[in-house]
Amino acid sequence: MKKIVSLLVAILMSMLCFAAPVYADGDSDNDPAVIEIITDRSNAIPTDIHNLSTNGQYTLVGEAYGSADLYSNRLFTGTSLMGISVTNRGASHTITVKLYRRHNVGGNYPYSTYVTSFNVAPGHSNCINQSVSSYGYYYLSFSAPCIFDGYVI
């Protein structure tokens, strides 16, 4: 029975990788589906939190023309299986997407540990499903230069 349930969960998460991102208009503090634009100014580790279980999918759009990596605008929490999908809108540079776990959030000495990474070729999409702690806080980095969109679910 465990194998059947595990197989069904894996199939469901694989299907989610092919779902289209949701776009909405509204205030980003009140509407979790609003697009967060990630720009060159987003080169600091995030402190705001987005709970995926209560607020749902988080849509990403970003671009950078320099060499500093970009970070997601939020820390993600509230799920034990995180789906990450990124489409590289650029024509010449592969994007490396890295997932990190943030520890001691709100404490005096927060620190991060690397979890996993994946590459997205120019003009292509890629997605992963990563097992994480539902109580942990996670964020993404994107190698520059880059132009991309995607989502975290």
C-alpha positions as CSV (number, residue, x, y, z in Angstrom):
1,M,0.0,0.0,0.0
2,K,2.9,2.4,0.8
3,K,4.4,1.8,-2.6
4,I,1.1,2.7,-4.3
5,V,0.6,5.9,-2.3
6,S,4.3,6.9,-3.0
7,L,3.8,6.2,-6.7
8,L,0.6,8.3,-6.8
9,V,2.3,11.2,-5.0
10,A,5.2,11.0,-7.4
11,I,2.9,11.0,-10.4
12,L,0.9,14.0,-9.0
13,M,4.1,16.0,-8.4
14,S,5.3,15.2,-11.9
15,M,2.1,16.5,-13.3
16,L,2.4,19.7,-11.3
17,C,5.7,20.4,-13.1
18,F,3.8,20.9,-16.3
19,A,1.1,23.1,-14.9
20,A,1.0,26.7,-16.2
21,P,1.8,29.5,-13.8
22,V,-1.0,31.6,-12.4
23,Y,-0.9,35.3,-13.0
24,A,-3.2,37.8,-11.2
25,D,-3.5,41.5,-10.5
26,G,-3.7,42.9,-7.1
27,D,-1.7,43.8,-4.0
28,S,1.2,41.4,-3.3
29,D,0.6,41.6,0.5
30,N,-3.0,40.3,0.1
31,D,-3.0,38.3,-3.1
32,P,-0.5,35.3,-3.0
33,A,-0.8,34.8,-6.8
34,V,0.7,38.2,-7.7
35,I,3.8,38.1,-9.7
36,E,6.9,39.1,-7.8
37,I,9.5,40.7,-10.1
38,I,13.0,39.8,-9.2
39,T,15.6,42.3,-10.4
40,D,19.2,43.2,-9.9
41,R,18.1,44.7,-6.6
42,S,17.1,41.3,-5.3
43,N,20.6,40.2,-4.5
44,A,20.1,39.8,-0.8
45,I,18.8,36.7,1.0
46,P,15.0,37.1,1.6
47,T,13.5,37.6,5.0
48,D,9.7,37.7,4.1
49,I,7.9,34.3,4.3
50,H,5.5,32.7,1.9
51,N,3.7,29.6,3.3
52,L,2.9,27.3,0.3
53,S,0.3,25.3,2.2
54,T,-1.8,28.3,3.2
55,N,-1.0,30.8,0.4
56,G,-0.5,28.4,-2.5
57,Q,1.7,28.7,-5.6
58,Y,4.3,31.4,-5.7
59,T,5.0,32.9,-9.2
60,L,8.5,34.1,-10.1
61,V,9.6,36.5,-12.8
62,G,13.1,37.9,-12.9
63,E,16.0,39.3,-14.9
64,A,19.6,40.4,-14.3
65,Y,22.1,41.7,-16.7
66,G,25.1,41.9,-14.3
67,S,27.0,39.0,-12.7
68,A,25.5,39.0,-9.2
69,D,23.1,36.1,-8.5
70,L,19.5,36.9,-7.8
71,Y,17.4,35.5,-4.9
72,S,13.7,34.8,-4.6
73,N,11.9,37.6,-2.8
74,R,10.5,35.2,-0.2
75,L,11.4,32.3,2.1
76,F,9.2,29.3,1.3
77,T,7.8,27.0,4.0
78,G,4.7,24.8,4.7
79,T,5.3,21.8,2.4
80,S,7.2,18.6,2.5
81,L,7.5,18.2,-1.3
82,M,8.5,21.4,-3.0
83,G,7.9,21.7,-6.8
84,I,10.0,24.3,-8.6
85,S,9.6,25.1,-12.3
86,V,11.7,27.7,-14.2
87,T,11.6,28.7,-17.8
88,N,14.7,30.4,-19.2
89,R,13.5,33.2,-21.5
90,G,17.1,34.1,-22.5
91,A,18.8,33.2,-25.7
92,S,22.4,32.5,-24.7
93,H,23.0,31.7,-21.0
94,T,22.1,28.6,-19.1
95,I,20.6,29.5,-15.7
96,T,21.6,27.5,-12.6
97,V,18.8,27.5,-10.0
98,K,19.9,26.6,-6.4
99,L,17.7,25.8,-3.5
100,Y,19.0,26.7,0.0
101,R,17.6,26.1,3.5
102,R,17.7,29.1,5.9
103,H,18.3,28.2,9.5
104,N,17.8,30.3,12.7
105,V,15.2,32.5,10.9
106,G,14.5,35.5,13.2
107,G,17.5,34.7,15.4
108,N,20.8,36.6,15.9
109,Y,22.9,34.4,13.6
110,P,20.9,33.0,10.7
111,Y,22.8,30.9,8.2
112,S,22.1,28.9,5.0
113,T,22.8,25.4,3.8
114,Y,22.8,24.2,0.1
115,V,20.0,21.7,-0.7
116,T,20.1,21.0,-4.5
117,S,20.4,22.7,-7.9
118,F,19.4,22.3,-11.5
119,N,20.2,23.9,-14.8
120,V,17.8,25.5,-17.3
121,A,19.1,25.8,-20.9
122,P,18.3,28.9,-23.0
123,G,14.7,28.8,-24.3
124,H,13.8,25.7,-22.2
125,S,12.0,24.8,-19.0
126,N,13.0,22.5,-16.2
127,C,11.3,21.5,-13.0
128,I,12.2,19.4,-9.9
129,N,10.3,18.0,-6.9
130,Q,12.4,18.2,-3.8
131,S,11.7,16.6,-0.4
132,V,12.0,19.3,2.3
133,S,11.0,19.8,5.9
134,S,7.6,21.4,6.1
135,Y,8.8,23.4,9.0
136,G,12.0,24.6,7.3
137,Y,12.5,27.9,5.4
138,Y,13.9,27.7,1.8
139,Y,14.9,30.2,-0.9
140,L,16.2,30.1,-4.5
141,S,19.1,31.7,-6.2
142,F,19.4,32.3,-9.9
143,S,22.7,32.6,-11.8
144,A,23.2,35.9,-13.7
145,P,22.8,37.0,-16.4
146,C,19.3,35.7,-16.7
147,I,15.7,36.3,-17.8
148,F,13.2,33.8,-16.5
149,D,9.8,33.0,-15.1
150,G,8.4,30.1,-13.2
151,Y,6.7,29.1,-9.9
152,V,7.2,27.3,-6.6
153,I,4.4,25.0,-5.4
